[in-house]
Amino acid sequence: MRFEFVADQHVKIKVFLKKHGVSKSLLAKIKYTGGLILVNGREEKATYLLDIGDKVTIDIPAEEDVTGQLEPIDFPLEILYEDENFLAINKPVGYASIPSSIHSSTIANFVKGYLVKQNYENKQVHIVTRLDRDTSGIMLFAKHGYAHARLDKQLQAKTILKRYFALVQGSGQLDAVGEIIAPIGRPTDSIITRCVTKDGKYAHTSYRVVQSWGDVHLVDIQLHTGRTHQIRVHFSHIGFPLLGDDLYGGSLELGIERQALHCHNLAFDNPFTAERIDLESILPDDFQAVINLLTNK
């Protein structure tokens, strides 16, 4: 993989490249595993002092599959966006993001299968944003480690925006627009569930009500933090658990058999093109079936 930059500072190459997300470990990989650093077409060391206007080129060697046992599985992915650096898919319900002791056919396996089938140079799976097994919607992947590192900076700066649709139900009044700021932690009696607790980590969720059917509401949600089960815990905490989410008190009576949560929008800045990528995913069938049922009552 080759990437090119134009120097805008009179600094050493390693200082200049750090500004562009090239870490010490990536520089070491370039140096020791067959990569190149070129300045105006001439090979140079990372300590070379750049002049403003110099053309800097890095050649990054192909990645080995350090995941080891990640089995590639051929699965029909719904691809929402792809270029040479990134891949975004529409995740179906019922599949975990990564393998575990109880999950072997996962989204990571499917993406690995796709990378292998396409015979891409890099076949390492880099998950940028993940979703719970029973949450549907947009997942974003980087196609190599350098692209992943560039998006990690955006994750830290909170410039990757994710929005979710959820169906919630509860008695009482749900404000049309609201902020839920409540710390989330792990209860002492469970390793699975989370709860609002004064000893938890800061968590912030924004929402607006899109449509209502009596005590059921379709809400559009934006996360400002990324705590485990954050949306599910926060809405349960205010008395409006997600439909289908029996782990946090949600009703199963309207036919949906998983938490009614769907990542419908994801936006990020493509660091290689300076383009803002804004992706949308339509509601899945089970979600839409509940809305149709409520609308036709």
C-alpha positions in Angstrom: 0.0 0.0 0.0 1.3 3.4 -1.0 0.4 6.7 0.6 1.7 10.1 -0.4 1.9 13.4 1.5 3.3 16.9 0.9 5.4 18.3 3.8 4.1 21.5 5.3 6.7 21.7 8.1 10.5 21.8 8.4 10.6 18.7 10.6 11.9 15.2 10.7 10.0 12.6 8.7 8.9 10.7 11.8 7.5 13.9 13.4 5.6 14.7 10.1 4.2 11.2 9.7 3.1 11.1 13.3 0.8 14.0 12.5 -0.7 11.8 9.8 -1.4 8.9 12.2 1.8 6.8 11.5 2.8 5.3 14.8 6.2 4.2 16.0 5.2 0.6 15.5 4.1 1.2 11.9 7.3 3.0 11.2 9.2 0.0 12.5 7.1 -2.3 10.3 8.0 -0.2 7.3 11.7 -0.2 8.2 12.0 -3.9 9.1 9.5 -5.8 7.0 10.0 -4.6 3.4 8.5 -1.1 3.4 9.9 2.1 2.1 10.0 5.8 3.0 10.7 8.0 0.0 11.2 11.8 -0.2 10.9 13.2 -3.7 11.4 9.6 -5.0 14.6 9.0 -3.0 14.7 6.5 -0.1 15.3 8.2 3.3 15.4 7.3 7.0 12.8 8.4 9.4 15.2 11.0 10.9 15.6 12.8 7.6 14.8 16.5 7.9 12.0 17.6 5.5 11.7 20.9 3.6 8.3 22.4 3.1 6.9 21.1 -0.2 8.8 17.8 -0.1 6.8 14.9 -1.4 6.8 12.1 1.2 5.8 8.6 0.1 5.4 5.5 2.4 5.0 2.0 1.2 3.5 -0.2 3.9 4.0 -4.0 3.6 1.0 -6.3 3.4 -0.3 -7.5 6.7 -0.2 -11.0 8.0 -3.3 -12.5 9.6 -2.3 -12.0 13.3 -5.8 -13.2 14.4 -4.5 -16.8 13.8 -7.6 -18.9 14.2 -10.2 -16.5 12.6 -11.9 -18.8 10.1 -13.1 -17.2 6.9 -16.8 -18.0 6.3 -18.5 -17.2 3.0 -21.6 -15.2 3.9 -23.6 -12.8 1.7 -22.7 -9.4 3.2 -24.9 -6.3 2.5 -22.2 -3.8 1.7 -23.2 -0.1 2.2 -19.8 1.4 1.4 -16.4 0.3 0.2 -13.2 1.9 -1.0 -9.5 0.8 -0.8 -9.3 1.6 2.9 -12.8 1.1 4.5 -15.7 -1.3 4.4 -19.2 -0.7 5.9 -21.9 -3.4 6.1 -25.5 -3.7 7.2 -25.2 -6.2 10.1 -28.1 -8.7 10.4 -29.7 -9.6 13.7 -28.4 -12.7 15.5 -24.7 -12.6 14.9 -22.0 -11.5 17.3 -19.4 -9.1 16.1 -16.4 -11.2 17.2 -15.8 -14.9 18.0 -16.0 -16.1 21.6 -16.4 -19.4 23.4 -20.1 -19.5 22.5 -20.0 -17.7 19.1 -18.1 -19.1 16.2 -20.0 -17.8 13.1 -19.6 -14.1 13.6 -19.5 -10.9 11.5 -15.6 -11.0 11.8 -15.6 -14.4 10.2 -17.9 -13.2 7.4 -15.8 -10.2 6.7 -12.6 -12.4 6.7 -14.4 -14.6 4.2 -15.1 -11.6 2.0 -11.6 -10.4 2.1 -10.3 -13.8 1.2 -12.8 -14.3 -1.6 -11.9 -10.9 -3.1 -8.2 -11.9 -2.8 -7.3 -8.6 -1.2 -3.7 -8.0 -0.3 -4.6 -7.5 3.4 -6.9 -10.1 4.9 -6.7 -8.9 8.5 -10.1 -7.9 10.0 -10.1 -4.5 11.6 -13.4 -3.7 13.4 -13.8 0.1 13.9 -17.4 0.0 15.3 -19.1 -3.1 16.6 -22.7 -4.0 17.6 -24.3 -6.4 20.0 -25.4 -9.8 18.7 -29.1 -8.7 18.6 -28.6 -5.2 17.4 -28.8 -4.6 13.7 -27.4 -1.9 11.4 -24.2 -0.3 10.3 -20.8 -1.7 11.2 -17.6 -0.1 10.0 -14.3 -1.8 9.2 -10.8 -0.7 8.2 -9.1 -2.7 5.5 -5.6 -2.3 7.0 -3.9 -1.2 10.2 -3.0 2.3 9.1 -6.6 3.0 8.1 -7.7 1.6 11.5 -5.3 3.9 13.3 -6.6 7.0 11.4 -10.2 6.2 12.5 -9.2 5.4 16.1 -8.2 9.1 16.3 -11.7 10.1 15.2 -13.2 7.7 17.7 -11.2 9.4 20.4 -12.2 12.8 19.2 -15.8 11.7 18.9 -16.1 12.8 15.3 -17.4 9.4 14.2 -21.2 9.8 14.7 -23.6 6.9 15.2 -27.3 7.2 15.4 -29.8 4.5 16.3 -33.5 3.9 16.0 -35.2 2.2 19.0 -38.7 1.2 19.9 -39.3 1.9 23.6 -42.4 1.5 25.8 -43.3 2.9 29.2 -46.0 4.6 31.2 -45.8 8.3 31.9 -44.5 11.1 29.7 -41.4 10.7 27.5 -40.1 14.2 26.5 -40.0 14.9 22.8 -36.3 15.6 23.0 -34.1 14.6 25.9 -30.6 13.9 27.3 -29.9 11.0 29.6 -26.8 11.5 31.6 -26.3 8.7 34.1 -23.2 6.6 35.0 -23.2 3.0 34.0 -21.4 0.1 35.8 -21.7 -3.6 36.5 -23.9 -4.9 39.2 -22.3 -7.1 41.8 -24.5 -10.1 41.0 -24.0 -10.3 37.2 -21.2 -10.4 34.6 -23.6 -9.8 31.7 -26.0 -7.0 32.7 -25.1 -3.3 33.4 -27.0 -0.8 35.5 -27.0 2.9 36.4 -24.9 3.3 39.5 -23.1 6.2 41.2 -19.9 4.2 41.0 -20.2 3.7 37.2 -18.5 5.4 34.3 -19.9 8.6 32.8 -22.5 7.9 30.1 -24.4 10.4 27.9 -27.3 9.6 25.5 -29.3 12.1 23.4 -32.6 11.3 21.8 -35.7 12.7 20.0 -39.1 11.1 19.6 -39.8 10.4 15.9 -43.3 8.9 16.3 -45.6 7.6 19.0 -48.4 5.0 19.3 -49.8 5.4 22.7 -47.2 4.2 25.2 -44.8 3.0 22.4 -42.3 5.5 20.9 -39.9 5.4 18.0 -36.8 7.3 19.1 -33.7 8.5 17.2 -30.7 8.2 19.5 -27.2 9.6 19.4 -24.5 8.2 21.7 -21.9 10.6 23.2 -20.2 7.8 25.1 -19.9 4.0 24.3 -20.6 2.1 27.5 -21.7 -1.6 27.3 -25.5 -1.8 26.7 -25.7 2.0 27.1 -28.9 2.6 25.2 -30.7 -0.3 26.7 -29.6 0.6 30.3 -30.4 4.3 30.0 -33.9 3.8 28.6 -34.7 1.1 31.1 -33.5 3.5 33.8 -36.0 6.2 32.8 -38.8 3.7 32.6 -38.9 3.2 28.9 -37.1 -0.1 28.1 -36.7 -1.3 24.5 -39.3 -3.6 23.1 -38.0 -7.2 23.0 -35.3 -6.5 25.6 -36.4 -8.8 28.4 -33.0 -8.5 30.0 -33.8 -4.9 30.9 -37.6 -5.2 31.4 -38.7 -4.8 27.8 -42.0 -6.3 26.6 -42.2 -9.3 24.3 -45.9 -8.9 23.5 -45.6 -7.0 20.2 -43.8 -9.8 18.4 -40.1 -8.7 18.2 -37.9 -11.2 19.9 -34.7 -9.1 20.3 -34.0 -5.6 21.6 -35.6 -3.2 19.1 -32.4 -1.4 18.3 -30.9 -0.5 14.9 -27.9 1.6 14.0 -29.4 3.5 11.1 -26.7 6.2 10.5 -23.0 6.4 10.7 -20.8 9.3 9.5 -17.0 9.7 9.5 -14.3 11.7 7.8 -12.4 9.7 5.2 -8.8 10.7 6.2 -7.4 9.8 2.8 -9.9 11.9 0.7 -11.1 14.5 3.2 -14.6 13.5 2.3 -17.4 13.2 4.9 -18.9 9.7 4.5 -22.6 9.6 5.6 -24.2 6.2 5.6 -27.8 5.1 6.1 -29.4 1.7 6.8 -33.1 1.1 6.4 -35.1 -0.7 9.2 -35.0 -4.5 9.2 -38.1 -6.5 8.6 -38.9 -7.4 12.2 -38.6 -3.8 13.3 -40.8 -2.6 10.5 -43.4 -5.3 11.2 -43.9 -3.9 14.8 -44.3 -0.4 13.3 -46.8 -1.6 10.8 -48.7 -3.5 13.6 -48.8 -0.3 15.7 -49.8 1.9 12.8 -52.7 -0.3 11.8 -54.2 -0.9 15.2 
